[in-house]
Amino acid sequence: MAFGGTVQGGPVVDLGGSDVAPEQVVGALRDPADDRVRCPEPGTAHRHVGCITPDTALQRRAALAAVARSRGETAPQDEALDAVRDELAALSVDDTDLTAARERVAETAEDLERLRERVATLRGRGQARREAGLDPGDAEDALADAARDLSEAATAHAAAEQALDSARDRAGAAYDARERRLRLQDRRDNLRRAARDHLAAAVEPAVGDALADLPVAADDPADASAPAVAIAAARVAALDAPVVLAWRPFGPAEAAEWLDTPVIGL
């Protein structure tokens, strides 16, 4: 690795006293395009316990579950969780807005009513001319045009109503799909929590033993600090990438031996 103007290699790299921040090192370590740190690709467990500082904040159950996964542990919920994820990925939910379809129905209904009134008016006008012994020709021509327009308006209105019915069907299907998605998401989250708890419980005894072996061990593992739990979990995890260690219950060389994994000390 190359940081702070120096190049170091091997299972123990000590950057103590340099102005290099832990975030810089771990960022380079996890970025495949950054060649300042060359090491195996870090896994999920490394994201939880791969960078340990005095200010480390740890989601304990999630971290222990990731540690268990790194050791090849599985959870009884895994198969159901995969099935739910696949179903969610395949679920399509369309956003259907009925506004335009409703507006079109209202618009065509207005046209239809207006033309009906016009046809009735023209029919009455023609009848009045005939009763008066006058030629109804112009009125009948206008009536024929209005009747044709009325027929077209009726067709347009029927099509608009049909389109609205189809949109309502799609909206209903979309609502059902959204409800289905919410149920699946809820089931996924419950399965995740159950799997996490199962996995965390699988490695908790080993992490407790590692905590007890620390020179800064708490009397009760439940009272251990986040950095202490993180380094104990890192000892239990199967890590390929080096641990970036800026919290020192012991020096980098001793930490690498205790963790049985490469260490970059700061």
Beta strands, then each sheet from edge to edge (+ up, - down):
strand 1: 2-3
strand 2: 6-7
strand 3: 12-14
strand 4: 51-52
strand 5: 243-245
strand 6: 263-265
sheet 1: 1+ 2-
sheet 2: 3+ 6+ 5+ 4+
end
